Amino acid sequence: LHFSLFLGIYLAALLGNSLIITAVACDHHLHTPMYFFLLNLSLIDLGSISTTVPRSMANSLWNTRAISYSRCAAQVFWFLFLISAEYFLLTVMAYDRFVAICKPLHYGTLMDSRACVKMAAAAWASGFLHALLHTANTFSIPLCQGNTVEQFFCEIPQILKLSCSESYLREVGLLVVSACLGFGCFIFIVLSYVQIFTAVLRIPSEQGQHKAFSMCLPHLAVVSLFISTGIFASLKPPSLSSPALDLVVAVLYSVVPPAVNPLIYSMRNKELKEAL
């Protein structure tokens, strides 16, 4: 059951994201900043789901739960790298929507190809540095509480449960810094959308409003899904914690978004449908 369920989700994510990547790469009508960032998002989604799900499927198929220390460290690094890069990229995409709707006359100047490449590269580089810092810090902590990770993949909170008392406080400090950075990005996205919706409601024609909303709502849906599942996973009270619930929450924030994002973006997007 575990293998079949994960295989279905993984194939859906693989197909959806591969179609978006192919469509954006091959159709010159989609060579715009919005679709350039969407291509990057699909690459990240493909990478993040491929970091966790295939290994879990293999384990369930061979009826084993073993993973080496080095593979566990690699899994933590790659997953954190891609999840962090996705969050920074979603912040950049919010800025792109803001410029397109609130400053349309300056859009070509502010969002030229060089600026887009720099912003995407900054999102990838920030994710890489963030992951490197956390992975190096987490795996420098001595572990003395056994060797069982109660999850279908290696994640930092589960590894910290295995650490010796007091030694995990340094990583907790880093997590607090990351939370502050994440909150800053969240505030930026919220303020961008407040200004976007204010500008949209001033558009006199109903058709113009509909076009602006259809441009922004898929991104807003993806951001809401990503942030809500991440916040629930991070802030759920310890009294609610149980292996079954932890597994469901981990699936919600690590497996569902990469599979659902292509569907959200292509559902009401006429240009993308035509390209496909």
Solvent accessible surface area in square Angstrom, and as a share of the most:
residue,aa,sasa,rsa
1,L,187,0.93
2,H,66,0.29
3,F,60,0.25
4,S,72,0.46
5,L,106,0.53
6,F,7,0.03
7,L,62,0.31
8,G,43,0.42
9,I,38,0.19
10,Y,31,0.12
11,L,95,0.47
12,A,54,0.42
13,A,0,0.00
14,L,65,0.32
15,L,115,0.57
16,G,16,0.16
17,N,1,0.01
18,S,45,0.29
19,L,82,0.41
20,I,4,0.02
21,I,34,0.17
22,T,76,0.44
23,A,8,0.06
24,V,6,0.03
25,A,59,0.46
26,C,104,0.62
27,D,33,0.17
28,H,131,0.59
29,H,128,0.57
30,L,1,0.01
31,H,115,0.51
32,T,57,0.33
33,P,25,0.15
34,M,39,0.17
35,Y,5,0.02
36,F,64,0.27
37,F,0,0.00
38,L,4,0.02
39,L,34,0.17
40,N,12,0.06
41,L,2,0.01
42,S,3,0.02
43,L,77,0.38
44,I,0,0.00
45,D,1,0.00
46,L,34,0.17
47,G,24,0.23
48,S,0,0.00
49,I,0,0.00
50,S,47,0.30
51,T,26,0.15
52,T,0,0.00
53,V,0,0.00
54,P,44,0.28
55,R,68,0.25
56,S,5,0.03
57,M,17,0.08
58,A,38,0.30
59,N,27,0.14
60,S,43,0.28
61,L,99,0.49
62,W,183,0.64
63,N,141,0.73
64,T,54,0.31
65,R,172,0.63
66,A,69,0.53
67,I,55,0.28
68,S,56,0.36
69,Y,131,0.50
70,S,80,0.52
71,R,140,0.51
72,C,10,0.06
73,A,22,0.17
74,A,46,0.35
75,Q,12,0.05
76,V,4,0.02
77,F,29,0.12
78,W,126,0.44
79,F,14,0.06
80,L,34,0.17
81,F,19,0.08
82,L,12,0.06
83,I,32,0.16
84,S,9,0.06
85,A,0,0.00
86,E,3,0.01
87,Y,31,0.12
88,F,30,0.13
89,L,0,0.00
90,L,0,0.00
91,T,17,0.10
92,V,23,0.13
93,M,9,0.04
94,A,0,0.00
95,Y,60,0.23
96,D,1,0.01
97,R,10,0.04
98,F,30,0.13
99,V,0,0.00
100,A,22,0.17
101,I,26,0.13
102,C,40,0.24
103,K,90,0.38
104,P,83,0.52
105,L,170,0.85
106,H,108,0.48
107,Y,47,0.18
108,G,59,0.56
109,T,108,0.63
110,L,70,0.35
111,M,5,0.02
112,D,65,0.34
113,S,91,0.59
114,R,176,0.64
115,A,24,0.19
116,C,5,0.03
117,V,85,0.49
118,K,131,0.55
119,M,41,0.18
120,A,4,0.03
121,A,56,0.43
122,A,56,0.43
123,A,2,0.02
124,W,66,0.23
125,A,52,0.41
126,S,43,0.28
127,G,0,0.00
128,F,87,0.36
129,L,117,0.58
130,H,38,0.17
131,A,0,0.00
132,L,88,0.44
133,L,103,0.51
134,H,1,0.01
135,T,15,0.09
136,A,64,0.50
137,N,18,0.09
138,T,1,0.00
139,F,34,0.14
140,S,67,0.44
141,I,6,0.03
142,P,81,0.51
143,L,62,0.31
144,C,77,0.46
145,Q,103,0.46
146,G,54,0.52
147,N,139,0.71
148,T,73,0.42
149,V,28,0.16
150,E,80,0.36
151,Q,21,0.09
152,F,27,0.11
153,F,8,0.03
154,C,3,0.02
155,E,21,0.09
156,I,11,0.06
157,P,76,0.48
158,Q,10,0.04
159,I,3,0.02
160,L,23,0.12
161,K,121,0.51
162,L,18,0.09
163,S,6,0.04
164,C,30,0.18
165,S,86,0.55
166,E,124,0.56
167,S,37,0.24
168,Y,84,0.32
169,L,96,0.48
170,R,145,0.53
171,E,0,0.00
172,V,54,0.31
173,G,36,0.35
174,L,37,0.18
175,L,66,0.33
176,V,86,0.49
177,V,97,0.56
178,S,23,0.15
179,A,64,0.50
180,C,85,0.51
181,L,92,0.46
182,G,18,0.18
183,F,125,0.52
184,G,40,0.39
185,C,16,0.10
186,F,69,0.29
187,I,68,0.35
188,F,87,0.36
189,I,5,0.03
190,V,61,0.35
191,L,100,0.50
192,S,7,0.04
193,Y,9,0.03
194,V,86,0.49
195,Q,94,0.42
196,I,0,0.00
197,F,54,0.23
198,T,57,0.33
199,A,22,0.17
200,V,1,0.00
201,L,120,0.60
202,R,184,0.67
203,I,49,0.25
204,P,137,0.86
205,S,57,0.37
206,E,147,0.66
207,Q,151,0.67
208,G,23,0.22
209,Q,43,0.19
210,H,105,0.47
211,K,137,0.58
212,A,7,0.06
213,F,54,0.22
214,S,33,0.21
215,M,60,0.27
216,C,1,0.00
217,L,71,0.35
218,P,20,0.12
219,H,3,0.01
220,L,49,0.24
221,A,44,0.34
222,V,1,0.00
223,V,6,0.04
224,S,60,0.39
225,L,42,0.21
226,F,24,0.10
227,I,20,0.10
228,S,63,0.41
229,T,14,0.08
230,G,25,0.24
231,I,85,0.43
232,F,90,0.38
233,A,25,0.19
234,S,88,0.57
235,L,135,0.67
236,K,39,0.17
237,P,64,0.40
238,P,124,0.78
239,S,105,0.68
240,L,94,0.47
241,S,47,0.30
242,S,47,0.30
243,P,91,0.57
244,A,72,0.56
245,L,51,0.25
246,D,12,0.06
247,L,69,0.34
248,V,81,0.47
249,V,4,0.02
250,A,1,0.01
251,V,28,0.16
252,L,70,0.35
253,Y,39,0.15
254,S,1,0.00
255,V,0,0.00
256,V,36,0.21
257,P,3,0.02
258,P,4,0.02
259,A,21,0.17
260,V,47,0.27
261,N,3,0.01
262,P,8,0.05
263,L,109,0.54
264,I,34,0.17
265,Y,13,0.05
266,S,21,0.14
267,M,109,0.49
268,R,144,0.53
269,N,23,0.12
270,K,153,0.65
271,E,93,0.42
272,L,0,0.00
273,K,112,0.48
274,E,125,0.56
275,A,27,0.21
276,L,96,0.48
